[in-house]
Amino acid sequence: MRVQLREGVIIQAVDDEAVLLDTVSETYFALNPTGHEALDLLLSGVAWEAMVAELADAYEAPEAEIEADVRALVSELTALGLVVSEPAG
């Protein structure tokens, strides 16, 4: 899955966390440290499988759990119009 910020959306890091802000609609979304790390990896172009493996290793969590959580995050951010996602191809 490829993810990018929608035009007009900025991300601002605050310590380990981050806030996404749509400068047009003024919609915002706060990310916890794990969500921030996952989104940073995806935005930098890291492959989905590599991102899942890296986070599972870092947080000592099952890959299936990480994958489900990140999919839910991307789905929510997409629904809010903050990111655009598409299957890797």
C-alpha positions as CSV (number, residue, x, y, z in Angstrom):
1,M,0.0,0.0,0.0
2,R,1.3,3.4,-0.9
3,V,0.3,6.4,1.2
4,Q,0.8,10.1,0.7
5,L,-0.5,13.2,2.3
6,R,-3.4,14.9,0.5
7,E,-2.5,18.3,-1.0
8,G,-3.0,21.0,1.7
9,V,-2.2,18.6,4.6
10,I,0.8,19.1,6.7
11,I,2.3,17.0,9.5
12,Q,3.8,18.5,12.5
13,A,5.9,16.4,15.0
14,V,5.5,17.2,18.7
15,D,8.0,15.0,20.6
16,D,7.2,11.4,19.5
17,E,3.7,12.3,18.5
18,A,2.4,14.1,15.4
19,V,-0.6,16.1,14.3
20,L,-1.9,16.1,10.7
21,L,-3.7,19.3,9.7
22,D,-5.7,20.0,6.6
23,T,-5.0,23.7,6.0
24,V,-8.2,24.0,3.9
25,S,-10.9,22.3,6.0
26,E,-9.0,22.7,9.3
27,T,-9.5,19.0,10.0
28,Y,-6.8,17.7,12.3
29,F,-5.8,14.3,13.7
30,A,-3.4,13.5,16.5
31,L,-1.1,10.5,16.1
32,N,0.4,8.6,19.0
33,P,4.1,7.6,18.7
34,T,3.3,4.3,17.0
35,G,1.0,5.8,14.5
36,H,3.5,8.6,13.8
37,E,6.3,6.1,13.2
38,A,4.0,3.9,10.9
39,L,2.9,6.9,8.9
40,D,6.5,8.3,8.6
41,L,7.7,4.9,7.3
42,L,4.8,4.7,4.7
43,L,5.3,8.3,3.6
44,S,9.0,7.7,3.1
45,G,8.2,4.9,0.7
46,V,9.0,1.9,2.8
47,A,7.2,-1.2,1.5
48,W,4.1,-2.2,3.5
49,E,5.6,-5.6,4.5
50,A,8.9,-4.0,5.7
51,M,7.0,-1.4,7.7
52,V,4.9,-4.1,9.4
53,A,8.0,-6.2,10.2
54,E,10.0,-3.2,11.5
55,L,7.1,-2.1,13.8
56,A,6.5,-5.7,15.0
57,D,10.1,-6.0,15.9
58,A,10.3,-2.6,17.6
59,Y,7.2,-3.1,19.7
60,E,7.5,-6.8,20.2
61,A,4.0,-7.3,18.8
62,P,2.6,-9.9,16.3
63,E,2.8,-8.7,12.7
64,A,-0.9,-9.5,12.2
65,E,-1.8,-7.0,15.0
66,I,0.5,-4.3,13.6
67,E,-0.9,-4.8,10.1
68,A,-4.5,-4.6,11.3
69,D,-3.9,-1.5,13.4
70,V,-2.0,0.3,10.6
71,R,-4.7,-0.6,8.1
72,A,-7.3,0.8,10.4
73,L,-5.3,4.0,10.9
74,V,-4.8,4.5,7.1
75,S,-8.5,3.8,6.6
76,E,-9.5,6.5,9.1
77,L,-7.0,9.0,7.7
78,T,-8.3,8.3,4.2
79,A,-11.9,8.7,5.3
80,L,-11.0,12.1,6.9
81,G,-9.4,13.2,3.7
82,L,-6.0,13.6,5.2
83,V,-4.2,11.0,3.1
84,V,-4.5,9.3,-0.2
85,S,-3.8,5.6,-0.3
86,E,-3.6,3.0,-3.1
87,P,-2.6,-0.6,-3.3
88,A,1.1,-1.2,-4.2
89,G,1.5,-2.3,-7.7
